[in-house]
Amino acid sequence: MANYATTKLSSKGQVVIPEDIREKLRLKEGDQFVVIGQGDAVILKAITPPSMDEFEGLLKEAKSAARKSKLKQSDVKSAIKKARKS
């Protein structure tokens, strides 16, 4: 199976990802992508949510950083209120 293929841009700006590539990358309907355009290149990067283990690790890191910076829950609530006002 090749790592590349050709496709066309439709009049609606849509691009079909060839079946071989979709199967190889296990892409399915509804998957979301980040689209990066640079020079004459267009890059699609699939957005994949973290696994529960990865999410729990990120949460531990965030809690640890909050403790080290002495961030309080009331600080977070105040920041949210301020952001919502602007």
N, C-alpha and C positions, 0 to 999 in steps of 0.2 A: 504494500500500500504506500503510495507516494505521500510526501510531506507537503505537497503543493498541488494546486489545481487552478484552473481559470474560471471566471464567472463574469457576469455582466451587471451593470447598474441599470435598474428599471427606470421608467419615466417617473415613478413615485420615489425614487432615491433608495430603493430596496436592493439588497444584494443577497443572493442565494449562496449559502455555504454548501459546497458539494457534499453529497451523501457520504463518500469515503472519509472526508475530513470530519463530518459530524459524528460518524460512527467511531472513528479513531479517538476523538476527544470526548466521546460520550455526551455530546450536546443534545439537548431535547427542547421541544417547544416551550417557550416561556423563559428560557435561560436569558440572563441579562449580561451585557458587555459594557466595558469602558471602551470608548472609541478615541484613538489618538491619531491625529494627522500631523505629519512632519515631512516637509519637503514633498516628494511625490509618493510617499508611503502612507497607507492607512493601516493601522494596527487595531485588531479587535482582541481584547483581553477579557476572558470570561470572569464574571464576578461569582465567586463561590463563598458561601457563608462558612465561617469556621466550624469545625466539629465541636461537640460539647466539651471535650477535653481541652481543645485550644481555647475555647471561650472561657472556661474556668481558669485556665492559666493567665489569660489576659485580665480577668477580673481580679485575680490575686495580685498581679503586678500593679493594677490601678489602685487597689486598696492599700498596698504597701507604699506606693508613692504618695498617696493622700495622707497616710499616717506620718511619713517622714517630713512632709511639708506642713504638718499640723493643721490640715484642712478639716474643717468641721462641717457637719451636715447643714448647719444654718448658713454657712458660707455658700454652699452649693445652691440652696434655696434662694438666697439673695441674688446670686449671679443669674439664676434662671429668671427671676422677676425682672431684673435689670435688662436682660436680653429681650424679654417679651415686650417691654415698653418701647424699645427702639425699633 
